[in-house]
Amino acid sequence: DIVRALYEGLTDVDPKTLKPIPSLATKWTVSEDFKTWTFQLRRDAKWTNGEAVKAQNFVDSWKRLAELGDKVPQRSLLKNIVGMN
C-alpha cells in the first residue's frame, strides 16, 4: 500500500470494481498467448524533476528487478514472468 501511495504505475485498480484502470498507461494490449503486453504511455507523464517518463524507464526497472535475484522481497510473485526466476 505504501508503494502504491508513493509511486504511480502503468495501471491502477478501481476501488469499487477491483478491475485494472489506466494510470501512466492510457491503454494496453496483450498477445493471444498472454506472454507479451504492450502499454501506451500518457504523453503528459513526467517525473518529479519535469523529465518525460519513457518506455525505457520501465524496461530498465524490470531489468534491474531481474538482476536483484533473491534480494527481491516476495520474489515468488514474479515467478510467472519469463526471465524473473
Buried (B, 14 or more C-beta within 10 A) or exposed (E): EEEEEEEEEBBBEEEEEEEBEBBBBEEBEEEEEEEEEEBBBBEEBEEEEEEEBEEEBBEEEEEEBBEEEEEBEEBEEBEEEEEBE
